[in-house]
Amino acid sequence: MQYHLNGFQSGDPSVARAAAVAPHKDAVDVLIVGCGPAGLTLATQLAAFSDVTTMITERKSGPLELGQADGLACRSVEMFEAFGFAEKVLKESYWVNEVGFWRPDATGGGLTRVDRIQDVADDLSEMPHVILNQARVHDFYLEQMRNAARPILPVYGHEMVDVCKTDDPEYPVIATFQSVDGENETRKVRAKYVVGCDGARSAVRRAMGHALKGEAARQLWGVMDVLAVTDFPDIRLKAAIQSVAHGSILIIPREGGYLVRMYIELDALHGDERAADRNVTPEMLIAKATKILAPYTLEVKEVAWWSAYEIGQRVCDTFDDVTSDVRGTQMPRMFIAGDACHTHSPKAGQGMNVSMADTFNLGWKLAAVLRGQSVPALLETYSEERQAKAKELIEFDKDMARLFSAKPRGASEAEQFQSYFKKHGRYTAGVETRYAPSMLTDTGTHAALATGYKSGMRFHSAPVIRLGDAKPMHLGHVLKADGRWRLIGFAGSGDEGQAGSAIEILCSFLAKGPIARFTPQGADIDSVLDLRVVFQGAHQKMKIEALPNLLLPRKGRYGLIDYEKAFCPDLKNGPDIFDHRGIDRAKGALLIVRPDQYVSKVLPLSDFEGITAFFDGLMLPV
């Protein structure tokens, strides 16, 4: 973490020295409807920009106190690292290290563990899969928003009752809110962009004329968080249990060492029957869980929370307000994210994670357009990218839910679920997303230069040593959620940044070309395009004083030198990032990485034409 750039300041360095929170205005750049995970992710991203005004509203009277979602995929924790609160999540959460699979024993009279596997494969991510109450994740987001460059406080107790477009060229969307405290007070807010993060019954989605499409599985499930005493041996492991006659249970241990969540299969729904028609009670869930776990015992001491739900997977045709007949000529002004545009079963742990990924994708794009850095067409890529990913994940979720509910008629059928789980671990970890070629992503022409970094996929971190202070760290942790593009250079053999080397020539080109073209006058040289370079040699043998100026940039009002741009492989602890991520040692490589940590292009270090063409097609010169 870097601070003191513009003068020494004592106190908590995570708190930006920003002006006091201004009163909520009636005209904003971005209006976010809904304080769920999607809305808070977006607001936290936008709060990082002092020149973007954002309002986030919520019909409930205050912050969430008890959340329903619990699983946080590896990719989500990587994202939390970019926001700066991953350590807090990791400290409080339950880490899902292994998974046990249980099914009826050979006699049919009991249960037996048939497999116990590692939950996250080695090197899938540097972050674990964890379990933490959704409300605590909200708390961390709210804290980050309060401490940001443009502090944001949610407006609670206001329900959006209407939203429509106007002919106002500056604020073309207007939303009407009504107070929910019984006073029937109404309020209108004008906005440049509106984002509906208001759940499966989204008012923003309805106003846009969209609908969730799909079919329910007609399978009823119950879920409860309990404090219980049991002799079931895997109660502190994630465990999938399939019985012959009584259905299935998914056990998810919770944070704190004692609490456990149980997803319990109930009977199928019939005809027009809904979950509410069954009059499910906690006692019913406990009784069913006891039958499934038999001959093991279950004595529930307290039910902290419970619910009943019907499995369903639905998705909208598009995630913005532009219809197909004007796509490409009309830019979007309204968007939907999270449950407002796709719903999943809880089994694969996708709901909250995919929702946060939606707005992590959208946030930097909105900021780039609002700040005049990028062309408005950038906003069209949100629906293109996220709708395609939602459809893929829904198909995966359908298969996962179907296999989990299947009644195993033999060992081979029972093994299908655990085989599917092992095979698709990348999906449950959240790292399988790959965006299709577009203005943001190339087709992988130079993929051989860095086989471990595929265009369209998230930047896969690996250990390095920071040259300036010999700090062992993960390279991916420099990719903060601050709206900057990263150019990650991997130096070829013998290149230490000396005069005439490929890295030195690249630095000279960037400083005089794209960086000069897109960086506002008076701003730090790395405020828009941030170059980092990994050299092949041992850090103790490198001469930092010989590096090009762009890797020792002078910044801030005092012209202080930033010593955190150059890295070397961690040759002591390993693995060597060049071998580990398939970097061509002779030629090196240059990665263009988006502000949301996805790789846009892999290029030769000398492909100045390719670098220029990419940014000229996307960004606006100053």
Disulfide bonds with the S-S distance in Angstrom:
none
